[in-house]
Amino acid sequence: MNITQQVNLTAGILALLPGLKTTAQNQQSAQHPNIIYIMSDDHAYQAISAYGSEISKFAPTPNIDRIAKAGVTFDQAFVENSLSTPSRACTITGLYSHQNGQEQLNEGIDTTKVFVSELLQQCGYQTGLIGKWHIPCTPKGFDYYHIYNGQGEYYNPQFKGTDTGGRYVQEQGYSADLVASHAKDFLDHRDKSKPFFLMVHFKAPHRNQMPNLKYLGLFDDVTFPLPATFYDDYATRCSAARTQRMSITKDLELIQDLKVVQMKDSLKDPYNQEFSWMCYRVGVERMTPEQRAAWNRYYIPRGEQFINRHLTGNALSEWKYQAYMRDYLACVRSVDDNVGQILDYLKANGLDSNTVIIYTSDQGFYLGEHNWFDKRFMYEQSLRTPLLMAWKGHINPGQHCSAMVQNIDYAPTFLQLAGGKKTGEMSGRSLTEVWNGKMPADWRKSIYYHYYDYPAFHQVRRHDGVRTERYKLIHFYGKGGHRAETRWYQTDPKTTEHRILQMLRKLDYTRDSDPDIDSWELYDLKADPNEVNNIFGQPGTEKITKDLKSLLNKYRKDLKVKEY
């Protein structure tokens, strides 16, 4: 063969390479499973019957339980920062909050960071996102997205996406039903030559817990058991547990949360008069006349019955708890229904055999433990999140996994399933290593947590800490009140964060009386699973305290945490 023939042959081979590469990519991607990641908002593991809590026995979740029965229930799944937007940023980047920039609720995400959706596209996946995004940037790496306007509304929410020309368009219906319907539509019209990665994000059961009309009053005949710590007095804890504003007794709002609209002119503090009423009104006024009539037929009499009882003291606190739980769990029922719709679709269309199904929440949630609603604190019900996974023929059905896992592990898991590799800066590991009960010798024995969102709604102080199998060490730190506003997005008048802080100040919600804090708490989770007895500084705890402080400092150093 002469040189001319060699050159021509080489040129011909090179010309074929793009096609050969595409064919190889398609063959590779065809060997990897579809992935459906279903995430609700503020869904406590206590409210999933697969976890066996007393509450869930009264309000079972049979469809979510189908995932548990077909696969694995993670009994020690945790978040890195128990707040919606930071948690979502950890999931999409595989990075801790301080690494991806999204430490608080509004501004912060570093959009130069690679999103796992972008990497999955490179692996040959068609990517989709439906429902609640709630990260302050346009979704990256998604072939299709159809997302709420901000938090989204329960009734007749607005969506925008790749199919709306970038405009928000209002749709009629209940939010959970709409999200599931769009998920099935994506599956109907997907590119069947590619595997798919689909994120399905429900709004429910996020505050202010507005159930589907068909489930109003669903649990009115149920009296839910009070948590053992409902009347916690925080006697052994530092000031952070007492200065929070997430108490069912003191802070659960009669208008926004409990829908007693008759009280709107009689409440004295400006926050309840203005903000709470506004939050309630925004949700109800977008209803159709028929929806609003059905809503009022239930909530107006419930409010009147409450007012006529003139409750005080413990009786008032317990009425609030029962009303809160009934609305919360009625919202969960709609999530469970629509998870069932998605599972039924997969089975009916022959997709259940090669689809990894994941169900989780963006973090845990308090259902009256320590007298709290909401999340944020590093105590167990907030730190721990539900996590269920199934993949027919690959994950053994009906098992429990005791490995300590975290939401920074989700991105590496997706990539492992897709045949890709995590980026060098991702701190998590693929859950494929542990989901069948095997525990690598080098699997983590502890986790690191860091919460930054203060001053803000609920006034939970900044803190970080470590949790091991048996112990938890928490460090609360920082200046109190508006003295703590040190980040650029808290002080820049152009930011959402700044505007919210100014509103909270005007409405006398945030407290400058909150003290500066530098306090420690230590819990023995074996002896004190309810976390009511802070043993920090007690005789006999010197060694474990020293060891845990060393572990915490190692995390801070290795992760290059600048603030603590």
C-alpha positions as CSV (number, residue, x, y, z in Angstrom):
1,M,0.0,0.0,0.0
2,N,1.5,3.3,-1.0
3,I,1.4,6.5,1.1
4,T,-1.5,7.9,-0.9
5,Q,-3.6,4.8,-0.3
6,Q,-2.7,4.9,3.4
7,V,-3.7,8.5,3.7
8,N,-7.0,7.9,1.9
9,L,-7.7,4.8,4.1
10,T,-6.9,6.8,7.3
11,A,-9.1,9.7,6.1
12,G,-11.9,7.2,5.5
13,I,-11.6,5.7,8.9
14,L,-11.6,9.1,10.5
15,A,-14.7,10.1,8.6
16,L,-16.5,7.1,10.0
17,L,-15.4,7.7,13.7
18,P,-18.2,10.1,14.6
19,G,-20.8,7.6,13.5
20,L,-18.9,4.8,15.2
21,K,-18.7,6.8,18.4
22,T,-22.4,7.6,18.3
23,T,-23.2,3.9,17.8
24,A,-21.0,2.9,20.6
25,Q,-22.6,5.5,22.9
26,N,-26.1,4.3,22.0
27,Q,-25.0,0.6,22.6
28,Q,-23.5,1.6,26.0
29,S,-26.5,3.7,27.1
30,A,-28.9,0.9,26.1
31,Q,-27.2,-1.3,28.7
32,H,-27.9,1.0,31.6
33,P,-31.2,1.4,33.5
34,N,-33.7,4.2,33.4
35,I,-33.7,6.3,36.5
36,I,-36.8,7.9,38.1
37,Y,-36.0,10.1,41.1
38,I,-39.2,11.0,43.0
39,M,-38.8,13.7,45.7
40,S,-41.5,15.2,47.9
41,D,-41.0,18.3,50.0
42,D,-40.8,18.0,53.8
43,H,-42.0,14.4,53.9
44,A,-41.0,13.0,57.3
45,Y,-39.9,9.4,57.4
46,Q,-42.3,9.1,60.4
47,A,-45.1,9.6,57.9
48,I,-44.2,6.6,55.7
49,S,-45.6,3.3,56.9
50,A,-42.6,1.4,55.6
51,Y,-40.6,3.0,58.5
52,G,-43.1,1.6,61.0
53,S,-43.9,4.7,63.1
54,E,-47.1,5.0,65.2
55,I,-48.3,7.9,63.2
56,S,-48.1,6.0,59.9
57,K,-50.2,3.2,61.2
58,F,-53.1,5.6,61.2
59,A,-52.2,7.1,57.8
60,P,-50.5,4.4,55.7
61,T,-48.6,5.0,52.4
62,P,-49.3,1.8,50.4
63,N,-47.8,3.0,47.1
64,I,-44.6,4.4,48.5
65,D,-44.4,1.2,50.5
66,R,-44.4,-0.7,47.1
67,I,-41.0,0.6,46.5
68,A,-39.8,-0.6,49.9
69,K,-41.3,-4.0,49.4
70,A,-39.7,-4.3,45.9
71,G,-36.3,-3.0,47.1
72,V,-34.4,-1.4,50.0
73,T,-35.3,0.9,52.8
74,F,-32.4,3.0,54.0
75,D,-32.7,3.3,57.8
76,Q,-29.9,5.9,58.2
77,A,-30.3,8.3,55.3
78,F,-29.4,11.9,56.2
79,V,-29.1,15.4,54.6
80,E,-26.1,17.7,54.7
81,N,-28.2,20.9,55.3
82,S,-31.9,20.5,56.3
83,L,-33.4,23.2,54.1
84,S,-35.2,22.9,50.8
85,T,-32.9,24.8,48.3
86,P,-29.6,23.8,49.9
87,S,-30.7,20.2,49.9
88,R,-31.7,20.3,46.3
89,A,-28.4,21.9,45.4
90,C,-26.5,19.1,47.2
91,T,-28.5,16.5,45.2
92,I,-27.9,18.1,41.8
93,T,-24.2,18.8,42.3
94,G,-23.1,16.1,44.7
95,L,-21.4,18.8,46.8
96,Y,-21.8,20.2,50.3
97,S,-23.6,23.5,50.7
98,H,-20.4,25.6,51.1
99,Q,-18.9,23.9,48.0
100,N,-21.9,24.6,45.7
101,G,-22.6,28.0,47.2
102,Q,-26.3,27.4,48.2
103,E,-26.0,27.7,51.9
104,Q,-29.3,29.5,52.5
105,L,-32.8,29.6,51.0
106,N,-32.5,32.1,48.2
107,E,-29.3,33.4,46.4
108,G,-26.1,31.5,46.4
109,I,-25.9,28.6,43.9
110,D,-22.6,28.6,42.0
111,T,-23.8,27.9,38.4
112,T,-20.3,27.2,37.3
113,K,-20.5,23.9,39.1
114,V,-21.4,20.9,37.0
115,F,-24.9,19.5,37.5
116,V,-25.3,15.7,37.5
117,S,-27.9,16.1,34.8
118,E,-25.2,17.5,32.4
119,L,-23.0,14.5,33.1
120,L,-26.0,12.1,32.5
121,Q,-26.6,13.7,29.1
122,Q,-23.0,13.0,28.3
123,C,-23.7,9.3,29.2
124,G,-26.4,9.2,26.5
125,Y,-29.4,9.8,28.8
126,Q,-32.5,11.8,28.0
127,T,-33.1,14.0,31.0
128,G,-36.3,15.5,32.4
129,L,-37.4,17.6,35.4
130,I,-40.9,18.1,36.5
131,G,-42.4,20.0,39.5
132,K,-40.5,21.9,42.2
133,W,-37.0,23.0,41.2
134,H,-36.6,25.9,43.7
135,I,-32.9,26.6,42.9
136,P,-32.2,30.2,41.9
137,C,-31.0,29.4,38.4
138,T,-32.4,27.9,35.1
139,P,-32.2,24.1,35.2
140,K,-29.0,22.9,33.5
141,G,-28.5,19.6,31.7
142,F,-32.2,18.9,31.1
143,D,-33.6,18.1,27.7
144,Y,-37.0,18.8,29.1
145,Y,-38.2,20.6,32.2
146,H,-41.6,21.8,33.4
147,I,-41.2,23.5,36.8
148,Y,-43.3,25.5,39.3
149,N,-43.0,29.2,39.8
150,G,-40.9,29.2,42.9
151,Q,-42.4,27.1,45.7
152,G,-45.4,26.4,43.6
153,E,-49.0,26.5,44.8
154,Y,-51.2,23.6,45.7
155,Y,-54.1,24.6,43.5
156,N,-53.9,25.7,39.9
157,P,-50.1,26.4,40.0
158,Q,-48.0,28.1,37.3
159,F,-45.4,26.1,35.4
160,K,-42.7,27.1,32.9
161,G,-40.4,25.0,30.9
162,T,-39.0,24.0,27.6
163,D,-42.5,23.7,26.3
164,T,-43.8,27.1,27.3
165,G,-41.3,29.4,25.7
166,G,-39.9,30.4,29.1
167,R,-43.2,31.9,30.2
168,Y,-45.1,30.8,33.3
169,V,-48.5,29.3,32.4
170,Q,-51.2,28.6,34.9
171,E,-52.7,25.1,34.8
172,Q,-55.9,24.0,36.5
173,G,-55.8,21.2,38.9
174,Y,-54.2,20.0,42.1
175,S,-50.4,20.3,42.1
176,A,-49.5,16.6,42.9
177,D,-51.9,15.3,40.2
178,L,-50.5,17.8,37.6
179,V,-46.9,16.8,38.4
180,A,-47.7,13.1,37.9
181,S,-49.6,13.8,34.7
182,H,-46.6,15.7,33.3
183,A,-44.3,12.9,34.3
184,K,-46.4,10.3,32.4
185,D,-46.5,12.7,29.4
186,F,-42.7,12.9,29.4
187,L,-42.5,9.1,29.4
188,D,-45.1,8.9,26.6
189,H,-43.1,11.2,24.4
190,R,-39.5,10.3,25.3
191,D,-36.8,9.3,22.9
192,K,-37.1,5.5,23.2
193,S,-33.6,5.0,21.7
194,K,-32.1,6.4,24.9
195,P,-32.4,5.6,28.6
196,F,-34.0,8.3,30.6
197,F,-33.3,10.2,33.9
198,L,-36.5,11.8,35.2
199,M,-36.7,13.9,38.4
200,V,-40.3,14.1,39.7
201,H,-40.6,16.7,42.4
202,F,-43.8,17.1,44.4
203,K,-44.7,20.3,46.4
204,A,-46.6,18.4,49.1
205,P,-46.6,18.1,52.0
206,H,-44.8,21.5,52.3
207,R,-46.3,24.3,54.4
208,N,-49.1,25.4,54.4
209,Q,-50.5,21.9,53.8
210,M,-53.5,22.4,51.5
211,P,-55.0,18.9,50.9
212,N,-56.7,17.9,47.7
213,L,-60.5,18.7,48.0
214,K,-61.3,15.0,47.9
215,Y,-59.2,14.4,51.0
216,L,-60.5,17.3,53.2
217,G,-61.5,15.8,56.5
218,L,-59.9,12.4,55.6
219,F,-58.5,12.0,59.1
220,D,-61.0,13.9,61.2
221,D,-62.0,10.7,63.1
222,V,-58.3,10.0,63.9
223,T,-56.6,11.2,67.1
224,F,-52.9,11.0,66.4
225,P,-50.7,10.0,69.3
226,L,-48.6,12.9,70.8
227,P,-44.9,12.4,70.4
228,A,-43.1,11.5,73.6
229,T,-41.2,14.9,73.4
230,F,-44.3,17.1,72.6
231,Y,-43.9,18.9,76.0
232,D,-40.1,19.1,75.9
233,D,-38.9,21.9,78.1
234,Y,-35.4,22.0,76.5
235,A,-34.0,22.1,80.1
236,T,-30.6,20.7,79.2
237,R,-30.1,22.5,75.9
238,C,-28.5,25.8,75.0
239,S,-30.5,28.9,74.0
240,A,-31.0,27.8,70.4
241,A,-33.8,25.4,71.3
242,R,-35.7,28.2,73.1
243,T,-35.3,31.1,70.7
244,Q,-36.5,29.2,67.6
245,R,-39.8,30.1,66.1
246,M,-41.1,26.8,65.0
247,S,-43.1,25.7,68.0
248,I,-46.6,24.2,67.5
249,T,-47.8,25.9,70.7
250,K,-46.4,29.4,69.9
251,D,-45.7,29.7,66.2
252,L,-48.1,27.4,64.2
253,E,-50.3,30.1,62.7
254,L,-54.0,30.1,63.1
255,I,-54.6,31.6,59.7
256,Q,-51.8,30.3,57.3
257,D,-51.4,26.9,58.9
258,L,-54.6,26.1,60.5
259,K,-57.0,28.0,58.2
260,V,-59.0,29.7,60.9
261,V,-59.7,32.7,58.7
262,Q,-62.2,34.1,61.1
263,M,-59.2,35.2,63.3
264,K,-57.6,37.5,60.7
265,D,-58.8,40.8,62.3
266,S,-58.3,39.7,65.9
267,L,-54.7,38.7,66.0
268,K,-52.5,41.4,67.4
269,D,-48.9,40.9,66.1
270,P,-48.2,42.3,62.6
271,Y,-46.6,39.1,61.3
272,N,-49.9,37.2,61.8
273,Q,-52.1,40.1,60.7
274,E,-50.2,40.7,57.4
275,F,-47.9,37.9,56.3
276,S,-49.9,34.9,57.6
277,W,-53.1,36.2,56.0
278,M,-51.2,37.0,52.7
279,C,-49.9,33.4,52.5
280,Y,-53.3,32.0,53.1
281,R,-55.0,34.3,50.6
282,V,-52.5,33.6,47.8
283,G,-53.3,29.9,48.0
284,V,-57.0,30.3,48.2
285,E,-57.6,33.1,45.8
286,R,-56.1,31.2,42.8
287,M,-58.8,28.6,43.3
288,T,-61.8,28.4,40.9
289,P,-65.2,29.4,42.4
290,E,-66.1,25.7,42.7
291,Q,-62.8,24.8,44.4
292,R,-63.2,27.7,46.9
293,A,-66.7,26.8,47.7
294,A,-65.7,23.2,48.5
295,W,-62.7,24.5,50.5
296,N,-64.9,26.9,52.6
297,R,-67.6,24.2,53.2
298,Y,-64.9,22.3,55.2
299,Y,-62.7,24.9,56.8
300,I,-65.2,27.6,57.8
301,P,-67.1,25.2,60.1
302,R,-63.9,23.7,61.4
303,G,-62.7,27.2,62.3
304,E,-66.0,28.1,64.0
305,Q,-66.0,25.0,66.1
306,F,-62.4,25.8,67.2
307,I,-63.4,29.4,68.2
308,N,-66.5,28.3,70.1
309,R,-64.4,25.9,72.2
310,H,-62.3,28.8,73.7
311,L,-59.3,26.5,74.1
312,T,-56.3,27.4,76.3
313,G,-53.1,25.8,77.6
314,N,-52.4,22.2,76.7
315,A,-55.8,21.7,75.1
316,L,-55.1,24.5,72.6
317,S,-51.6,23.1,71.8
318,E,-53.1,19.7,71.2
319,W,-55.9,21.0,69.0
320,K,-53.2,22.7,66.9
321,Y,-51.2,19.5,66.7
322,Q,-54.2,17.4,65.6
323,A,-55.3,20.0,62.9
324,Y,-51.8,20.3,61.6
325,M,-51.3,16.5,61.4
326,R,-54.7,16.0,59.7
327,D,-53.9,18.5,56.9
328,Y,-50.2,17.3,56.6
329,L,-51.2,13.6,56.2
330,A,-54.0,14.4,53.9
331,C,-51.4,16.1,51.6
332,V,-49.2,13.0,51.9
333,R,-52.1,10.9,50.7
334,S,-52.1,12.7,47.4
335,V,-48.4,12.2,47.0
336,D,-48.8,8.5,47.7
337,D,-51.7,8.3,45.1
338,N,-49.5,9.8,42.4
339,V,-46.5,7.7,43.2
340,G,-48.8,4.8,42.6
341,Q,-49.8,6.3,39.3
342,I,-46.2,6.5,38.2
343,L,-45.5,2.9,39.3
344,D,-48.6,1.6,37.5
345,Y,-47.5,3.4,34.3
346,L,-44.0,1.8,34.5
347,K,-45.5,-1.6,34.9
348,A,-48.2,-1.2,32.2
349,N,-45.6,0.0,29.7
350,G,-43.0,-2.7,30.4
351,L,-40.5,-0.2,32.0
352,D,-40.5,-1.6,35.6
353,S,-37.9,-4.3,34.8
354,N,-35.1,-1.9,33.9
355,T,-35.9,1.3,35.8
356,V,-34.3,2.3,39.1
357,I,-37.0,3.9,41.2
358,I,-36.0,6.2,44.1
359,Y,-38.3,7.9,46.6
360,T,-37.0,10.5,49.1
361,S,-37.7,13.9,50.5
362,D,-35.5,17.0,50.4
363,Q,-35.0,16.6,54.2
364,G,-36.8,15.3,57.3
365,F,-39.5,17.1,59.2
366,Y,-40.8,17.5,62.7
367,L,-44.3,16.1,63.3
368,G,-44.6,17.5,66.8
369,E,-41.4,16.1,68.2
370,H,-39.9,18.7,70.7
371,N,-43.2,20.6,70.0
372,W,-41.9,21.6,66.6
373,F,-43.0,21.7,63.0
374,D,-40.6,22.5,60.1
375,K,-37.0,21.2,59.9
376,R,-33.5,23.0,60.1
377,F,-32.1,21.6,63.4
378,M,-29.6,18.8,63.4
379,Y,-31.9,16.8,65.7
380,E,-32.9,13.4,64.2
381,Q,-36.3,14.0,62.7
382,S,-34.9,16.9,60.6
383,L,-31.5,15.4,59.8
384,R,-32.9,12.1,58.7
385,T,-34.7,11.7,55.5
386,P,-36.7,8.8,53.9
387,L,-34.9,7.0,51.2
388,L,-36.4,3.9,49.3
389,M,-34.9,2.4,46.2
390,A,-36.0,-0.5,43.9
391,W,-34.5,-2.1,40.8
392,K,-36.0,-5.4,39.7
393,G,-33.3,-8.1,39.5
394,H,-30.6,-6.0,41.0
395,I,-31.8,-4.8,44.4
396,N,-33.0,-7.6,46.7
397,P,-36.6,-7.0,47.6
398,G,-37.8,-6.2,51.1
399,Q,-34.5,-5.4,52.7
400,H,-33.2,-2.7,55.0
401,C,-29.8,-1.0,54.7
402,S,-28.1,0.3,57.8
403,A,-25.3,2.2,56.1
404,M,-25.0,5.9,56.9
405,V,-25.8,7.6,53.6
406,Q,-26.3,11.2,52.7
407,N,-27.8,13.3,49.9
408,I,-24.4,14.1,48.5
409,D,-24.4,10.3,47.5
410,Y,-27.2,10.7,45.0
411,A,-25.3,12.2,42.2
412,P,-22.5,9.6,42.3
413,T,-25.2,6.9,42.4
414,F,-26.9,8.2,39.3
415,L,-23.5,8.4,37.5
416,Q,-22.6,4.8,38.5
417,L,-25.9,3.5,37.2
418,A,-25.4,5.4,33.9
419,G,-21.8,4.1,33.4
420,G,-20.3,7.5,34.1
421,K,-17.8,8.7,36.7
422,K,-18.3,11.3,39.4
423,T,-16.2,14.5,39.2
424,G,-13.1,14.7,41.4
425,E,-14.7,17.3,43.7
426,M,-17.8,15.2,44.6
427,S,-17.6,14.1,48.2
428,G,-20.3,11.3,48.1
429,R,-20.2,7.7,47.1
430,S,-22.5,5.5,45.0
431,L,-25.2,3.7,47.0
432,T,-24.8,0.7,44.7
433,E,-22.0,-0.3,47.1
434,V,-24.4,-0.8,50.0
435,W,-27.9,-1.3,48.8
436,N,-27.8,-5.1,49.0
437,G,-26.6,-5.2,52.5
438,K,-22.9,-5.3,51.9
439,M,-20.8,-2.8,53.8
440,P,-17.4,-1.9,52.4
441,A,-14.7,-1.7,55.1
442,D,-14.0,1.9,54.2
443,W,-17.7,3.0,54.2
444,R,-18.2,6.1,56.3
445,K,-18.8,5.8,60.0
446,S,-20.0,9.4,60.5
447,I,-21.6,12.3,58.7
448,Y,-21.1,16.1,58.7
449,Y,-23.9,18.6,58.9
450,H,-24.0,22.4,58.5
451,Y,-27.0,24.7,58.7
452,Y,-26.5,28.4,57.8
453,D,-30.0,30.1,57.3
454,Y,-30.1,32.7,60.1
455,P,-31.6,35.2,60.7
456,A,-34.6,33.9,58.7
457,F,-37.9,32.3,59.0
458,H,-38.1,30.1,62.2
459,Q,-35.0,31.7,63.7
460,V,-32.9,28.5,64.0
461,R,-29.4,29.4,64.8
462,R,-26.4,28.5,62.7
463,H,-24.8,25.2,63.7
464,D,-22.7,22.4,62.4
465,G,-21.9,19.0,63.8
466,V,-21.1,15.3,63.4
467,R,-23.2,12.2,63.9
468,T,-21.8,8.7,64.4
469,E,-23.7,5.5,64.9
470,R,-24.1,6.3,68.6
471,Y,-23.3,9.9,69.2
472,K,-24.1,13.4,67.9
473,L,-22.1,16.5,68.6
474,I,-23.6,19.9,67.7
475,H,-21.9,23.3,67.8
476,F,-24.2,26.4,67.7
477,Y,-22.3,29.6,66.8
478,G,-22.6,33.2,65.6
479,K,-24.0,36.6,66.4
480,G,-27.6,37.0,67.3
481,G,-30.4,38.9,65.5
482,H,-29.6,41.2,62.6
483,R,-25.9,41.4,63.8
484,A,-25.6,38.0,62.0
485,E,-26.3,39.5,58.6
486,T,-22.8,39.1,57.1
487,R,-23.3,37.5,53.7
488,W,-23.4,39.6,50.6
489,Y,-26.9,38.5,49.7
490,Q,-28.2,39.5,53.2
491,T,-26.9,43.0,52.8
492,D,-27.3,43.8,49.1
493,P,-30.7,45.6,48.6
494,K,-31.1,44.0,45.2
495,T,-31.4,40.4,46.6
496,T,-34.4,38.4,47.6
497,E,-32.6,37.5,50.9
498,H,-32.2,41.1,51.8
499,R,-35.8,42.0,51.0
500,I,-37.1,39.1,53.1
501,L,-35.0,40.2,56.0
502,Q,-36.3,43.7,55.8
503,M,-39.8,42.5,55.7
504,L,-39.2,40.2,58.8
505,R,-37.7,43.2,60.6
506,K,-40.7,45.4,59.8
507,L,-43.1,42.7,60.9
508,D,-41.2,42.3,64.2
509,Y,-40.5,38.7,63.4
510,T,-36.7,38.5,63.9
511,R,-35.3,39.2,67.3
512,D,-32.2,41.4,68.0
513,S,-32.5,40.1,71.5
514,D,-31.2,36.7,70.4
515,P,-27.8,36.4,72.1
516,D,-24.5,35.7,70.5
517,I,-23.9,32.0,70.8
518,D,-21.0,29.6,71.1
519,S,-22.5,26.5,72.6
520,W,-22.2,22.7,72.4
521,E,-24.6,19.8,72.7
522,L,-23.8,16.1,72.9
523,Y,-26.2,13.3,72.7
524,D,-25.9,9.5,73.3
525,L,-28.4,8.2,70.8
526,K,-28.4,4.7,72.3
527,A,-29.3,5.9,75.8
528,D,-31.3,8.9,74.7
529,P,-32.8,8.4,71.2
530,N,-35.3,11.2,71.8
531,E,-32.4,13.7,72.2
532,V,-33.6,15.4,75.4
533,N,-30.6,15.0,77.6
534,N,-27.6,17.1,76.5
535,I,-24.6,15.5,78.2
536,F,-21.9,17.9,77.0
537,G,-19.6,18.7,79.8
538,Q,-20.9,16.0,82.1
539,P,-18.3,13.8,84.0
540,G,-17.4,10.7,82.0
541,T,-17.9,12.3,78.6
542,E,-14.4,13.8,78.3
543,K,-13.0,11.2,75.9
544,I,-16.0,10.9,73.5
545,T,-16.2,14.7,73.5
546,K,-12.5,15.0,72.6
547,D,-12.9,12.3,69.9
548,L,-15.9,13.9,68.3
549,K,-14.4,17.4,68.4
550,S,-11.4,16.0,66.6
551,L,-13.7,14.4,64.0
552,L,-15.6,17.6,63.5
553,N,-12.4,19.6,63.1
554,K,-11.2,17.0,60.6
555,Y,-14.3,17.4,58.5
556,R,-14.0,21.2,58.6
557,K,-10.3,21.0,57.5
558,D,-10.8,18.4,54.8
559,L,-13.9,20.0,53.4
560,K,-12.3,23.5,53.7
561,V,-15.2,24.9,55.7
562,K,-14.4,28.6,56.3
563,E,-17.2,29.4,58.8
564,Y,-17.9,27.7,62.1
